[in-house]
Each structure stands twice: as C-alpha cells, then as structure tokens.
Amino acid sequence: MLDTDFQELMAILSVPRPNGSVTERKTSQDLQRWLQKHNIPYHIHSFRQYPYLFETTGIWLILSRTLLALAVWLRWGWGSLPIAVLGLLGGTLDIALHLPLVSWPGARRAENIVVEFTPPDPKQELILSAHYDSKTELLDHHQRMFFLKNLRLGIVITLILGLIGPLESWLRSQGSIWTALIYWIGAVLALALIILAWGLGLNLSTGRLLRPSQGAVDNGAACAILLGLAESLNTEGIISGMQSGSAQENIFASIASKPEKQEQFPLQNLKLTLALFSGEEINMQGSRAYVRDRDWPLPAGALNLEVMSQDGDYVFWELDGNVFHLAPTSAQINKAIRSAVTTITGVDARPAGPVNSDGASFLSAGIPTSVIGTYDLNWVDTGFHRPSDNLQRIVMKRLPEGVKILTDILYQFEREESSPFFRKISP
C-alpha cells in the first residue's frame, strides 16, 4: 500500500524556485535529502545552466529593437542594417540554437536528479520526467500567445527595417520621389515593432520582480508523483537490491510471488529512469543537457509529466515544442496513457495541445515521447507562472492516483508482448 507523505513533498515543492536562485538550489538539496531518508539511490547529472536566458533576451529585445526604430526614424541610413542583424542574432541564437550570445551572464552549474531501476537484462528503457524549477511571468500563458504568434512577423519586420534604412538613404541621395513613402513605411513598421518588442521583452525580463508563483502545479505535483513512485518501488527493495544479478533475480521472484501487490511488479524487461529536471522554465536546458550527455544502449521512450493533480480531466498533449518547431508526440504512448487513466479513474484522458515541455528534448533526439497532465475545472490550462499557481490548486488525493496511473503504464510496457516497444537511438 502506498504510504508516501505527499504533504511533506508538496511542502518542498510549493515554494518559488526560479532558476539560478538560492531556493532552487535548496529545493534540489531538500529533494536529495528526501531520497536519502528513504534509502533511494540516485545520481546527479550536472550541466552548465544560463539561468537568466529570458531576462537577458527580453532586455536585448527591447534595447535592440528600440535602437533600430530610432535608426529608421532619425534616418541613420546604413546604420540600421547591422543593428537589425545583431538584434536578430541576440535571442535567436540563444533560444533557437542554444548558443549563449546574450544569455551568458550568471552562468552556473545546475543539477538534474536521476533515479534508475535497472533489472538484470532489460529490453528497453522508459524515462519518466518532470521539472522542479518554477517561473513567474508578467503575462499568463494565453496572454503571451499574442506576442509568440507574432514572433515570426517581428523577425520579418526587423529584417525589412534593416533594409529600409539603406534604401531610404540611397533614394534620398538620388532625389527620388519615393523617398518619403519608403520613410513613412519604415516609420510605421518601426512603431509596430516597438509594440511587439516591448510587450514580449517586458514579459520575459520582469518576472523576478513580481509576486512569485509557488510552482505547486507547474510542476511540483508531477515531481511529487515521481518520488511517490520511486518510494513505492523501493519499498520492495527493487533499487537497493540491484547490486548483483542473483540478488536481483531473488527480489524479482519474491515480488512476483505476491500477486496482491501487483503495483510493485518486478522490472524484468524494462529499465525505468525517473528524472527530475532543472532548467525547464528556461528553454528546457536541463532535459536537453541530459539527453545530449548520456548514452542510449537500449531502445528508449519517455513520458513527461506536467501540471498534474488538478481537479479536472487528465489530458495528453499531441504536439510538443516551441514557436520554431512542433513535433507530434507518440501515438503508442498516448494509447497507454488513455488505457491507464481509464483503468484507474474510469474516465478517459482527452487530447490537448500543443505544449512546450521537456518532452520536446526527447522528441528532438528521435525518442518517442508523450506528455501527460491535468486541467483545472476553473482555470483549465491557464494561471501558470503566476501567484494563481499555488498549493490550493492541488487535489492531494490525486497524487497517489498519479502514482497508480504511472504504475499501470509501466506494467503495460513491462509485459513481454510489449517489448521491445521503443526506438533504438543511434549513437
């Protein structure tokens, strides 16, 4: 019977913990102490983190686009072209290509916490993941969509303004009748760019100045569920007994002889990895580093948990990614989610999407991945990155329910007829 103290876990995971902060480091330490207290072996995956990615990008966006608008309004001519090019490189390289052109200030080492359950002869691996960092923004997810949807338009306007400066200067030197028209087109476009740049830039750069989100829903509850699963499996010694092949076989045989404890089944075909990521709220830095740094000897799949244990329906997102690229999630894993949710709750999970989560890091590496979460009956899929994301939104009885759903999904992939199910990752 699952007896995890979820109140204790949520006390750790409902405190504002933005990347790079003292509270983020303390949360990592508290989670490690919890694992140690419950004798659950784990290891730390360290990576270089750029915690002020969005703050620096927001400031760069405001300053560079404002300077570009001034270059057009004040007729700086050819000066507008390098301003536009440099303005586009800053932020685009950092977010789309993960090259820290402007986001390098404050770089530090950060930690992903990883727990592994490895049977003697696994046929495949499933990674269950969630992120323990939090974020606060000026705008809600839906409110900021106006600026994100117009991001490509802003890029196009920036390029046009970079060219309008030299064009207007050349036409003026030729005494062309088109000079005034080109200038006023540029002036109007510059105003539109200022609105977009300042709106998105302020949203990106001011979050740490606002009343913070507790991060209980996004994504503390999901982490608590993964740790509850780890404790449930470790109760039977699955992790601590994995020192030798014979010891493992004895443990698996012991568990298999207890059909009344079906939720604590032996992992014979499936290696299970539980990953608690930092850096999700700053462009998935932790999960991208994890996927990049580790080896993939087995066919692998991933299931990412987001905004769990709210009072509405279970959902699975059909697309994951950002404004630059969206990828479809795994139809097979989505089918397993629906089966497990129906089995445990009696109600089917429903499709949703798109989402921007750590699942995209696995999808970009060719690993079949899905994302499971819940909706709120009142907030639906809003109210995150705000003070409205707090412990009061968590339905505590849904935390052990989440553990049961994950256990059912594991059982589906553990069964011999389902293995091997995932895709082998090329080295």
Helices and strands as residue ranges (DSSP letters): H 6-12, H 22-37, E 43-49, H 53-73, G 77-79, H 80-91, I 92-96, E 108-117, E 124-131, H 141-149, H 151-173, H 179-205, G 207-209, I 216-220, H 221-234, H 245-256, G 259-264, E 270-277, G 280-282, H 285-293, E 300-305, E 314-317, E 319-321, E 326-328, H 331-345, E 350-352, H 359-364, E 369-374, G 391-393, H 398-414, G 416-418
